Amino acid sequence: MTEKIAFIAAIVLPFWNIPLIIRIVKRKSSKDISLYWALGVWTCFLLMAPEAFRSDDVVWRTFNIVNLVFFTGVVVTVIAYRVGNRGKG
């Protein structure tokens, strides 16, 4: 039972990146998000990914896959609004 709950949480938790992406898009700015933080977290996820993909633990593997996908969306959005808003305000 606890493994099923953890598996569901592993899928649901990364979905909390969606409101962050929506907020950036609505405001048309990612200035409140540190580019160093976003790239640092994303780099750590990338470095952990190979081990997570090889893991026998389905919860850990699932979390890493889903989180890497959604956090990549955050990073792409942050970078897109940084580049797109260069020189504005």
SEFIZA-3560 file (N, C-alpha, C; in Angstrom, 3 decimals):
REM SEFIZA-3560
<numar><xx>0.826</xx><yy>-1.200</yy><zz>0.000</zz><atom>N</atom></numar>
<numar><xx>0.000</xx><yy>0.000</yy><zz>0.000</zz><atom>CA</atom></numar>
<numar><xx>0.871</xx><yy>1.265</yy><zz>0.000</zz><atom>C</atom></numar>
<numar><xx>1.915</xx><yy>1.304</yy><zz>0.821</zz><atom>N</atom></numar>
<numar><xx>2.754</xx><yy>2.504</yy><zz>0.871</zz><atom>CA</atom></numar>
<numar><xx>3.500</xx><yy>2.713</yy><zz>-0.447</zz><atom>C</atom></numar>
<numar><xx>3.846</xx><yy>1.624</yy><zz>-1.122</zz><atom>N</atom></numar>
<numar><xx>4.521</xx><yy>1.769</yy><zz>-2.414</zz><atom>CA</atom></numar>
<numar><xx>3.577</xx><yy>2.383</yy><zz>-3.455</zz><atom>C</atom></numar>
<numar><xx>2.310</xx><yy>2.010</yy><zz>-3.407</zz><atom>N</atom></numar>
<numar><xx>1.332</xx><yy>2.589</yy><zz>-4.343</zz><atom>CA</atom></numar>
<numar><xx>1.148</xx><yy>4.077</yy><zz>-4.067</zz><atom>C</atom></numar>
<numar><xx>1.081</xx><yy>4.443</yy><zz>-2.803</zz><atom>N</atom></numar>
<numar><xx>0.943</xx><yy>5.852</yy><zz>-2.432</zz><atom>CA</atom></numar>
<numar><xx>2.182</xx><yy>6.629</yy><zz>-2.886</zz><atom>C</atom></numar>
<numar><xx>3.351</xx><yy>6.072</yy><zz>-2.651</zz><atom>N</atom></numar>
<numar><xx>4.595</xx><yy>6.723</yy><zz>-3.066</zz><atom>CA</atom></numar>
<numar><xx>4.675</xx><yy>6.848</yy><zz>-4.582</zz><atom>C</atom></numar>
<numar><xx>4.214</xx><yy>5.841</yy><zz>-5.294</zz><atom>N</atom></numar>
<numar><xx>4.214</xx><yy>5.875</yy><zz>-6.753</zz><atom>CA</atom></numar>
<numar><xx>3.316</xx><yy>7.005</yy><zz>-7.266</zz><atom>C</atom></numar>
<numar><xx>2.139</xx><yy>7.136</yy><zz>-6.690</zz><atom>N</atom></numar>
<numar><xx>1.221</xx><yy>8.213</yy><zz>-7.079</zz><atom>CA</atom></numar>
<numar><xx>1.853</xx><yy>9.574</yy><zz>-6.760</zz><atom>C</atom></numar>
<numar><xx>2.449</xx><yy>9.695</yy><zz>-5.587</zz><atom>N</atom></numar>
<numar><xx>3.106</xx><yy>10.954</yy><zz>-5.217</zz><atom>CA</atom></numar>
<numar><xx>4.271</xx><yy>11.269</yy><zz>-6.153</zz><atom>C</atom></numar>
<numar><xx>4.987</xx><yy>10.245</yy><zz>-6.589</zz><atom>N</atom></numar>
<numar><xx>6.111</xx><yy>10.437</yy><zz>-7.508</zz><atom>CA</atom></numar>
<numar><xx>5.648</xx><yy>11.002</yy><zz>-8.844</zz><atom>C</atom></numar>
<numar><xx>4.446</xx><yy>10.660</yy><zz>-9.232</zz><atom>N</atom></numar>
<numar><xx>3.890</xx><yy>11.193</yy><zz>-10.479</zz><atom>CA</atom></numar>
<numar><xx>3.301</xx><yy>12.587</yy><zz>-10.255</zz><atom>C</atom></numar>
<numar><xx>2.593</xx><yy>12.786</yy><zz>-9.154</zz><atom>N</atom></numar>
<numar><xx>1.885</xx><yy>14.035</yy><zz>-8.893</zz><atom>CA</atom></numar>
<numar><xx>2.833</xx><yy>15.179</yy><zz>-8.505</zz><atom>C</atom></numar>
<numar><xx>3.831</xx><yy>14.908</yy><zz>-7.706</zz><atom>N</atom></numar>
<numar><xx>4.718</xx><yy>15.961</yy><zz>-7.193</zz><atom>CA</atom></numar>
<numar><xx>5.303</xx><yy>16.847</yy><zz>-8.290</zz><atom>C</atom></numar>
<numar><xx>5.853</xx><yy>16.306</yy><zz>-9.357</zz><atom>N</atom></numar>
<numar><xx>6.410</xx><yy>17.183</yy><zz>-10.395</zz><atom>CA</atom></numar>
<numar><xx>5.376</xx><yy>18.052</yy><zz>-11.107</zz><atom>C</atom></numar>
<numar><xx>4.099</xx><yy>17.691</yy><zz>-11.020</zz><atom>N</atom></numar>
<numar><xx>3.069</xx><yy>18.516</yy><zz>-11.643</zz><atom>CA</atom></numar>
<numar><xx>2.959</xx><yy>19.895</yy><zz>-10.990</zz><atom>C</atom></numar>
<numar><xx>3.565</xx><yy>20.062</yy><zz>-9.804</zz><atom>N</atom></numar>
<numar><xx>3.563</xx><yy>21.371</yy><zz>-9.159</zz><atom>CA</atom></numar>
<numar><xx>4.466</xx><yy>22.348</yy><zz>-9.897</zz><atom>C</atom></numar>
<numar><xx>5.207</xx><yy>21.879</yy><zz>-10.889</zz><atom>N</atom></numar>
<numar><xx>5.974</xx><yy>22.787</yy><zz>-11.739</zz><atom>CA</atom></numar>
<numar><xx>5.060</xx><yy>23.529</yy><zz>-12.718</zz><atom>C</atom></numar>
<numar><xx>3.900</xx><yy>22.971</yy><zz>-13.004</zz><atom>N</atom></numar>
<numar><xx>2.986</xx><yy>23.589</yy><zz>-13.974</zz><atom>CA</atom></numar>
<numar><xx>2.530</xx><yy>24.980</yy><zz>-13.527</zz><atom>C</atom></numar>
<numar><xx>2.113</xx><yy>25.185</yy><zz>-12.264</zz><atom>N</atom></numar>
<numar><xx>1.733</xx><yy>26.545</yy><zz>-11.863</zz><atom>CA</atom></numar>
<numar><xx>2.880</xx><yy>27.548</yy><zz>-12.002</zz><atom>C</atom></numar>
<numar><xx>4.096</xx><yy>27.107</yy><zz>-11.781</zz><atom>N</atom></numar>
<numar><xx>5.247</xx><yy>27.990</yy><zz>-11.956</zz><atom>CA</atom></numar>
<numar><xx>5.389</xx><yy>28.401</yy><zz>-13.421</zz><atom>C</atom></numar>
<numar><xx>5.257</xx><yy>27.462</yy><zz>-14.317</zz><atom>N</atom></numar>
<numar><xx>5.332</xx><yy>27.754</yy><zz>-15.749</zz><atom>CA</atom></numar>
<numar><xx>4.190</xx><yy>28.695</yy><zz>-16.144</zz><atom>C</atom></numar>
<numar><xx>2.997</xx><yy>28.430</yy><zz>-15.671</zz><atom>N</atom></numar>
<numar><xx>1.840</xx><yy>29.276</yy><zz>-15.993</zz><atom>CA</atom></numar>
<numar><xx>2.059</xx><yy>30.696</yy><zz>-15.475</zz><atom>C</atom></numar>
<numar><xx>2.575</xx><yy>30.830</yy><zz>-14.274</zz><atom>N</atom></numar>
<numar><xx>2.826</xx><yy>32.166</yy><zz>-13.703</zz><atom>CA</atom></numar>
<numar><xx>3.813</xx><yy>32.947</yy><zz>-14.554</zz><atom>C</atom></numar>
<numar><xx>4.866</xx><yy>32.294</yy><zz>-14.993</zz><atom>N</atom></numar>
<numar><xx>5.855</xx><yy>32.960</yy><zz>-15.845</zz><atom>CA</atom></numar>
<numar><xx>5.210</xx><yy>33.414</yy><zz>-17.149</zz><atom>C</atom></numar>
<numar><xx>4.428</xx><yy>32.539</yy><zz>-17.748</zz><atom>N</atom></numar>
<numar><xx>3.786</xx><yy>32.867</yy><zz>-19.033</zz><atom>CA</atom></numar>
<numar><xx>2.784</xx><yy>34.009</yy><zz>-18.853</zz><atom>C</atom></numar>
<numar><xx>1.961</xx><yy>33.968</yy><zz>-17.808</zz><atom>N</atom></numar>
<numar><xx>0.968</xx><yy>35.020</yy><zz>-17.575</zz><atom>CA</atom></numar>
<numar><xx>1.635</xx><yy>36.383</yy><zz>-17.365</zz><atom>C</atom></numar>
<numar><xx>2.712</xx><yy>36.399</yy><zz>-16.604</zz><atom>N</atom></numar>
<numar><xx>3.393</xx><yy>37.664</yy><zz>-16.312</zz><atom>CA</atom></numar>
<numar><xx>4.364</xx><yy>38.074</yy><zz>-17.410</zz><atom>C</atom></numar>
<numar><xx>4.619</xx><yy>37.133</yy><zz>-18.325</zz><atom>N</atom></numar>
<numar><xx>5.564</xx><yy>37.365</yy><zz>-19.415</zz><atom>CA</atom></numar>
<numar><xx>6.938</xx><yy>37.770</yy><zz>-18.888</zz><atom>C</atom></numar>
<numar><xx>7.299</xx><yy>37.160</yy><zz>-17.758</zz><atom>N</atom></numar>
<numar><xx>8.589</xx><yy>37.461</yy><zz>-17.139</zz><atom>CA</atom></numar>
<numar><xx>9.030</xx><yy>36.290</yy><zz>-16.260</zz><atom>C</atom></numar>
<numar><xx>10.321</xx><yy>36.056</yy><zz>-16.269</zz><atom>N</atom></numar>
<numar><xx>10.892</xx><yy>35.053</yy><zz>-15.366</zz><atom>CA</atom></numar>
<numar><xx>11.963</xx><yy>35.684</yy><zz>-14.479</zz><atom>C</atom></numar>
<numar><xx>11.880</xx><yy>37.024</yy><zz>-14.310</zz><atom>N</atom></numar>
<numar><xx>12.894</xx><yy>37.734</yy><zz>-13.521</zz><atom>CA</atom></numar>
<numar><xx>12.946</xx><yy>37.297</yy><zz>-12.058</zz><atom>C</atom></numar>
<numar><xx>11.826</xx><yy>36.812</yy><zz>-11.513</zz><atom>N</atom></numar>
<numar><xx>11.817</xx><yy>36.405</yy><zz>-10.112</zz><atom>CA</atom></numar>
<numar><xx>12.394</xx><yy>34.999</yy><zz>-9.910</zz><atom>C</atom></numar>
<numar><xx>12.739</xx><yy>34.327</yy><zz>-10.998</zz><atom>N</atom></numar>
<numar><xx>13.334</xx><yy>32.994</yy><zz>-10.917</zz><atom>CA</atom></numar>
<numar><xx>14.821</xx><yy>33.120</yy><zz>-11.241</zz><atom>C</atom></numar>
<numar><xx>15.649</xx><yy>32.687</yy><zz>-10.322</zz><atom>N</atom></numar>
<numar><xx>17.090</xx><yy>32.735</yy><zz>-10.552</zz><atom>CA</atom></numar>
<numar><xx>17.473</xx><yy>31.752</yy><zz>-11.656</zz><atom>C</atom></numar>
<numar><xx>18.127</xx><yy>32.276</yy><zz>-12.667</zz><atom>N</atom></numar>
<numar><xx>18.586</xx><yy>31.419</yy><zz>-13.758</zz><atom>CA</atom></numar>
<numar><xx>19.616</xx><yy>30.414</yy><zz>-13.246</zz><atom>C</atom></numar>
<numar><xx>20.479</xx><yy>30.848</yy><zz>-12.325</zz><atom>N</atom></numar>
<numar><xx>21.476</xx><yy>29.937</yy><zz>-11.741</zz><atom>CA</atom></numar>
<numar><xx>20.803</xx><yy>28.817</yy><zz>-10.958</zz><atom>C</atom></numar>
<numar><xx>19.735</xx><yy>29.164</yy><zz>-10.225</zz><atom>N</atom></numar>
<numar><xx>19.007</xx><yy>28.147</yy><zz>-9.473</zz><atom>CA</atom></numar>
<numar><xx>18.375</xx><yy>27.136</yy><zz>-10.428</zz><atom>C</atom></numar>
<numar><xx>17.656</xx><yy>27.637</yy><zz>-11.442</zz><atom>N</atom></numar>
<numar><xx>16.957</xx><yy>26.753</yy><zz>-12.374</zz><atom>CA</atom></numar>
<numar><xx>17.943</xx><yy>25.824</yy><zz>-13.081</zz><atom>C</atom></numar>
<numar><xx>19.033</xx><yy>26.385</yy><zz>-13.577</zz><atom>N</atom></numar>
<numar><xx>20.022</xx><yy>25.562</yy><zz>-14.278</zz><atom>CA</atom></numar>
<numar><xx>20.761</xx><yy>24.625</yy><zz>-13.321</zz><atom>C</atom></numar>
<numar><xx>20.986</xx><yy>25.072</yy><zz>-12.101</zz><atom>N</atom></numar>
<numar><xx>21.651</xx><yy>24.226</yy><zz>-11.105</zz><atom>CA</atom></numar>
<numar><xx>20.818</xx><yy>23.021</yy><zz>-10.719</zz><atom>C</atom></numar>
<numar><xx>19.524</xx><yy>23.255</yy><zz>-10.451</zz><atom>N</atom></numar>
<numar><xx>18.623</xx><yy>22.158</yy><zz>-10.102</zz><atom>CA</atom></numar>
<numar><xx>18.487</xx><yy>21.194</yy><zz>-11.276</zz><atom>C</atom></numar>
<numar><xx>18.315</xx><yy>21.749</yy><zz>-12.478</zz><atom>N</atom></numar>
<numar><xx>18.166</xx><yy>20.931</yy><zz>-13.683</zz><atom>CA</atom></numar>
<numar><xx>19.409</xx><yy>20.092</yy><zz>-13.939</zz><atom>C</atom></numar>
<numar><xx>20.587</xx><yy>20.681</yy><zz>-13.753</zz><atom>N</atom></numar>
<numar><xx>21.846</xx><yy>19.942</yy><zz>-13.925</zz><atom>CA</atom></numar>
<numar><xx>21.930</xx><yy>18.785</yy><zz>-12.935</zz><atom>C</atom></numar>
<numar><xx>21.531</xx><yy>19.031</yy><zz>-11.698</zz><atom>N</atom></numar>
<numar><xx>21.542</xx><yy>17.955</yy><zz>-10.695</zz><atom>CA</atom></numar>
<numar><xx>20.583</xx><yy>16.838</yy><zz>-11.092</zz><atom>C</atom></numar>
<numar><xx>19.397</xx><yy>17.200</yy><zz>-11.588</zz><atom>N</atom></numar>
<numar><xx>18.458</xx><yy>16.178</yy><zz>-12.065</zz><atom>CA</atom></numar>
<numar><xx>19.068</xx><yy>15.367</yy><zz>-13.203</zz><atom>C</atom></numar>
<numar><xx>19.742</xx><yy>16.055</yy><zz>-14.122</zz><atom>N</atom></numar>
<numar><xx>20.387</xx><yy>15.351</yy><zz>-15.240</zz><atom>CA</atom></numar>
<numar><xx>21.476</xx><yy>14.401</yy><zz>-14.758</zz><atom>C</atom></numar>
<numar><xx>22.250</xx><yy>14.836</yy><zz>-13.776</zz><atom>N</atom></numar>
<numar><xx>23.327</xx><yy>13.992</yy><zz>-13.261</zz><atom>CA</atom></numar>
<numar><xx>22.798</xx><yy>12.788</yy><zz>-12.484</zz><atom>C</atom></numar>
<numar><xx>21.643</xx><yy>12.945</yy><zz>-11.853</zz><atom>N</atom></numar>
<numar><xx>21.031</xx><yy>11.834</yy><zz>-11.119</zz><atom>CA</atom></numar>
<numar><xx>20.281</xx><yy>10.874</yy><zz>-12.039</zz><atom>C</atom></numar>
<numar><xx>19.853</xx><yy>11.369</yy><zz>-13.192</zz><atom>N</atom></numar>
<numar><xx>18.978</xx><yy>10.602</yy><zz>-14.078</zz><atom>CA</atom></numar>
<numar><xx>19.523</xx><yy>9.233</yy><zz>-14.485</zz><atom>C</atom></numar>
<numar><xx>20.787</xx><yy>9.125</yy><zz>-14.909</zz><atom>N</atom></numar>
<numar><xx>21.245</xx><yy>7.791</yy><zz>-15.337</zz><atom>CA</atom></numar>
<numar><xx>21.107</xx><yy>6.726</yy><zz>-14.247</zz><atom>C</atom></numar>
<numar><xx>21.420</xx><yy>7.095</yy><zz>-13.026</zz><atom>N</atom></numar>
<numar><xx>21.294</xx><yy>6.132</yy><zz>-11.929</zz><atom>CA</atom></numar>
<numar><xx>19.831</xx><yy>5.832</yy><zz>-11.629</zz><atom>C</atom></numar>
<numar><xx>19.006</xx><yy>6.856</yy><zz>-11.714</zz><atom>N</atom></numar>
<numar><xx>17.573</xx><yy>6.657</yy><zz>-11.470</zz><atom>CA</atom></numar>
<numar><xx>16.957</xx><yy>5.753</yy><zz>-12.539</zz><atom>C</atom></numar>
<numar><xx>17.358</xx><yy>5.941</yy><zz>-13.784</zz><atom>N</atom></numar>
<numar><xx>16.813</xx><yy>5.122</yy><zz>-14.870</zz><atom>CA</atom></numar>
<numar><xx>17.192</xx><yy>3.653</yy><zz>-14.723</zz><atom>C</atom></numar>
<numar><xx>18.345</xx><yy>3.390</yy><zz>-14.107</zz><atom>N</atom></numar>
<numar><xx>18.807</xx><yy>2.009</yy><zz>-13.910</zz><atom>CA</atom></numar>
<numar><xx>18.265</xx><yy>1.383</yy><zz>-12.637</zz><atom>C</atom></numar>
<numar><xx>17.680</xx><yy>2.181</yy><zz>-11.781</zz><atom>N</atom></numar>
<numar><xx>17.220</xx><yy>1.707</yy><zz>-10.475</zz><atom>CA</atom></numar>
<numar><xx>16.084</xx><yy>0.691</yy><zz>-10.603</zz><atom>C</atom></numar>
<numar><xx>16.091</xx><yy>-0.269</yy><zz>-9.700</zz><atom>N</atom></numar>
<numar><xx>14.991</xx><yy>-1.230</yy><zz>-9.623</zz><atom>CA</atom></numar>
<numar><xx>13.781</xx><yy>-0.645</yy><zz>-8.895</zz><atom>C</atom></numar>
<numar><xx>13.989</xx><yy>0.471</yy><zz>-8.195</zz><atom>N</atom></numar>
<numar><xx>12.913</xx><yy>1.119</yy><zz>-7.440</zz><atom>CA</atom></numar>
<numar><xx>12.023</xx><yy>1.899</yy><zz>-8.403</zz><atom>C</atom></numar>
<numar><xx>10.834</xx><yy>1.394</yy><zz>-8.633</zz><atom>N</atom></numar>
<numar><xx>9.912</xx><yy>1.983</yy><zz>-9.607</zz><atom>CA</atom></numar>
<numar><xx>9.483</xx><yy>3.396</yy><zz>-9.203</zz><atom>C</atom></numar>
<numar><xx>9.369</xx><yy>3.652</yy><zz>-7.912</zz><atom>N</atom></numar>
<numar><xx>8.969</xx><yy>4.982</yy><zz>-7.439</zz><atom>CA</atom></numar>
<numar><xx>10.058</xx><yy>6.000</yy><zz>-7.765</zz><atom>C</atom></numar>
<numar><xx>11.303</xx><yy>5.690</yy><zz>-7.428</zz><atom>N</atom></numar>
<numar><xx>12.443</xx><yy>6.570</yy><zz>-7.706</zz><atom>CA</atom></numar>
<numar><xx>12.590</xx><yy>6.808</yy><zz>-9.209</zz><atom>C</atom></numar>
<numar><xx>12.492</xx><yy>5.761</yy><zz>-9.989</zz><atom>N</atom></numar>
<numar><xx>12.633</xx><yy>5.860</yy><zz>-11.445</zz><atom>CA</atom></numar>
<numar><xx>11.512</xx><yy>6.723</yy><zz>-12.039</zz><atom>C</atom></numar>
<numar><xx>10.292</xx><yy>6.489</yy><zz>-11.612</zz><atom>N</atom></numar>
<numar><xx>9.139</xx><yy>7.250</yy><zz>-12.108</zz><atom>CA</atom></numar>
<numar><xx>9.259</xx><yy>8.718</yy><zz>-11.735</zz><atom>C</atom></numar>
<numar><xx>9.591</xx><yy>8.990</yy><zz>-10.476</zz><atom>N</atom></numar>
<numar><xx>9.741</xx><yy>10.371</yy><zz>-10.036</zz><atom>CA</atom></numar>
<numar><xx>10.781</xx><yy>11.099</yy><zz>-10.883</zz><atom>C</atom></numar>
<numar><xx>11.906</xx><yy>10.481</yy><zz>-11.105</zz><atom>N</atom></numar>
<numar><xx>12.969</xx><yy>11.131</yy><zz>-11.870</zz><atom>CA</atom></numar>
<numar><xx>12.563</xx><yy>11.404</yy><zz>-13.313</zz><atom>C</atom></numar>
<numar><xx>11.892</xx><yy>10.481</yy><zz>-13.927</zz><atom>N</atom></numar>
<numar><xx>11.458</xx><yy>10.682</yy><zz>-15.315</zz><atom>CA</atom></numar>
<numar><xx>10.462</xx><yy>11.838</yy><zz>-15.398</zz><atom>C</atom></numar>
<numar><xx>9.426</xx><yy>11.777</yy><zz>-14.575</zz><atom>N</atom></numar>
<numar><xx>8.387</xx><yy>12.809</yy><zz>-14.622</zz><atom>CA</atom></numar>
<numar><xx>8.955</xx><yy>14.157</yy><zz>-14.201</zz><atom>C</atom></numar>
<numar><xx>9.764</xx><yy>14.191</yy><zz>-13.167</zz><atom>N</atom></numar>
<numar><xx>10.337</xx><yy>15.439</yy><zz>-12.683</zz><atom>CA</atom></numar>
<numar><xx>11.296</xx><yy>16.046</yy><zz>-13.705</zz><atom>C</atom></numar>
<numar><xx>12.091</xx><yy>15.227</yy><zz>-14.353</zz><atom>N</atom></numar>
<numar><xx>13.005</xx><yy>15.729</yy><zz>-15.368</zz><atom>CA</atom></numar>
<numar><xx>12.233</xx><yy>16.359</yy><zz>-16.529</zz><atom>C</atom></numar>
<numar><xx>11.149</xx><yy>15.739</yy><zz>-16.927</zz><atom>N</atom></numar>
<numar><xx>10.330</xx><yy>16.280</yy><zz>-18.020</zz><atom>CA</atom></numar>
<numar><xx>9.738</xx><yy>17.636</yy><zz>-17.622</zz><atom>C</atom></numar>
<numar><xx>9.100</xx><yy>17.690</yy><zz>-16.466</zz><atom>N</atom></numar>
<numar><xx>8.441</xx><yy>18.930</yy><zz>-16.075</zz><atom>CA</atom></numar>
<numar><xx>9.431</xx><yy>20.024</yy><zz>-15.700</zz><atom>C</atom></numar>
<numar><xx>10.532</xx><yy>19.688</yy><zz>-15.051</zz><atom>N</atom></numar>
<numar><xx>11.486</xx><yy>20.732</yy><zz>-14.697</zz><atom>CA</atom></numar>
<numar><xx>12.223</xx><yy>21.232</yy><zz>-15.933</zz><atom>C</atom></numar>
<numar><xx>12.367</xx><yy>20.377</yy><zz>-16.936</zz><atom>N</atom></numar>
<numar><xx>12.908</xx><yy>20.844</yy><zz>-18.212</zz><atom>CA</atom></numar>
<numar><xx>11.979</xx><yy>21.912</yy><zz>-18.785</zz><atom>C</atom></numar>
<numar><xx>10.679</xx><yy>21.723</yy><zz>-18.634</zz><atom>N</atom></numar>
<numar><xx>9.713</xx><yy>22.738</yy><zz>-19.052</zz><atom>CA</atom></numar>
<numar><xx>9.905</xx><yy>24.053</yy><zz>-18.319</zz><atom>C</atom></numar>
<numar><xx>10.185</xx><yy>23.982</yy><zz>-17.019</zz><atom>N</atom></numar>
<numar><xx>10.454</xx><yy>25.192</yy><zz>-16.237</zz><atom>CA</atom></numar>
<numar><xx>11.690</xx><yy>25.901</yy><zz>-16.785</zz><atom>C</atom></numar>
<numar><xx>12.765</xx><yy>25.149</yy><zz>-16.988</zz><atom>N</atom></numar>
<numar><xx>14.020</xx><yy>25.742</yy><zz>-17.459</zz><atom>CA</atom></numar>
<numar><xx>13.844</xx><yy>26.364</yy><zz>-18.843</zz><atom>C</atom></numar>
<numar><xx>13.182</xx><yy>25.664</yy><zz>-19.733</zz><atom>N</atom></numar>
<numar><xx>12.946</xx><yy>26.201</yy><zz>-21.085</zz><atom>CA</atom></numar>
<numar><xx>12.130</xx><yy>27.488</yy><zz>-21.000</zz><atom>C</atom></numar>
<numar><xx>11.106</xx><yy>27.517</yy><zz>-20.158</zz><atom>N</atom></numar>
<numar><xx>10.270</xx><yy>28.709</yy><zz>-20.005</zz><atom>CA</atom></numar>
<numar><xx>11.066</xx><yy>29.863</yy><zz>-19.422</zz><atom>C</atom></numar>
<numar><xx>11.850</xx><yy>29.594</yy><zz>-18.386</zz><atom>N</atom></numar>
<numar><xx>12.671</xx><yy>30.643</yy><zz>-17.775</zz><atom>CA</atom></numar>
<numar><xx>13.636</xx><yy>31.222</yy><zz>-18.803</zz><atom>C</atom></numar>
<numar><xx>14.324</xx><yy>30.361</yy><zz>-19.522</zz><atom>N</atom></numar>
<numar><xx>15.289</xx><yy>30.839</yy><zz>-20.522</zz><atom>CA</atom></numar>
<numar><xx>14.576</xx><yy>31.591</yy><zz>-21.644</zz><atom>C</atom></numar>
<numar><xx>13.449</xx><yy>31.084</yy><zz>-22.103</zz><atom>N</atom></numar>
<numar><xx>12.715</xx><yy>31.739</yy><zz>-23.196</zz><atom>CA</atom></numar>
<numar><xx>12.306</xx><yy>33.157</yy><zz>-22.803</zz><atom>C</atom></numar>
<numar><xx>11.838</xx><yy>33.356</yy><zz>-21.576</zz><atom>N</atom></numar>
<numar><xx>11.429</xx><yy>34.683</yy><zz>-21.155</zz><atom>CA</atom></numar>
<numar><xx>12.615</xx><yy>35.567</yy><zz>-20.822</zz><atom>C</atom></numar>
<numar><xx>13.742</xx><yy>35.003</yy><zz>-20.446</zz><atom>N</atom></numar>
<numar><xx>14.955</xx><yy>35.808</yy><zz>-20.245</zz><atom>CA</atom></numar>
<numar><xx>15.461</xx><yy>36.329</yy><zz>-21.581</zz><atom>C</atom></numar>
<numar><xx>15.528</xx><yy>35.465</yy><zz>-22.561</zz><atom>N</atom></numar>
<numar><xx>16.011</xx><yy>35.853</yy><zz>-23.885</zz><atom>CA</atom></numar>
<numar><xx>15.000</xx><yy>36.779</yy><zz>-24.568</zz><atom>C</atom></numar>
<numar><xx>13.720</xx><yy>36.457</yy><zz>-24.459</zz><atom>N</atom></numar>
<numar><xx>12.668</xx><yy>37.234</yy><zz>-25.101</zz><atom>CA</atom></numar>
<numar><xx>12.487</xx><yy>38.618</yy><zz>-24.505</zz><atom>C</atom></numar>
<numar><xx>12.824</xx><yy>38.798</yy><zz>-23.224</zz><atom>N</atom></numar>
<numar><xx>12.643</xx><yy>40.075</yy><zz>-22.544</zz><atom>CA</atom></numar>
<numar><xx>13.946</xx><yy>40.843</yy><zz>-22.393</zz><atom>C</atom></numar>
<numar><xx>14.982</xx><yy>40.431</yy><zz>-23.065</zz><atom>N</atom></numar>
<numar><xx>16.268</xx><yy>41.103</yy><zz>-22.975</zz><atom>CA</atom></numar>
<numar><xx>16.110</xx><yy>42.566</yy><zz>-23.415</zz><atom>C</atom></numar>
<numar><xx>16.577</xx><yy>43.442</yy><zz>-22.564</zz><atom>N</atom></numar>
<numar><xx>16.528</xx><yy>44.866</yy><zz>-22.900</zz><atom>CA</atom></numar>
<numar><xx>15.207</xx><yy>45.548</yy><zz>-22.572</zz><atom>C</atom></numar>
<numar><xx>14.243</xx><yy>44.806</yy><zz>-22.048</zz><atom>N</atom></numar>
<numar><xx>12.960</xx><yy>45.401</yy><zz>-21.671</zz><atom>CA</atom></numar>
<numar><xx>12.933</xx><yy>45.657</yy><zz>-20.171</zz><atom>C</atom></numar>
<numar><xx>12.735</xx><yy>46.858</yy><zz>-19.780</zz><atom>N</atom></numar>
<numar><xx>12.579</xx><yy>47.230</yy><zz>-18.382</zz><atom>CA</atom></numar>
<numar><xx>13.689</xx><yy>46.774</yy><zz>-17.565</zz><atom>C</atom></numar>
//
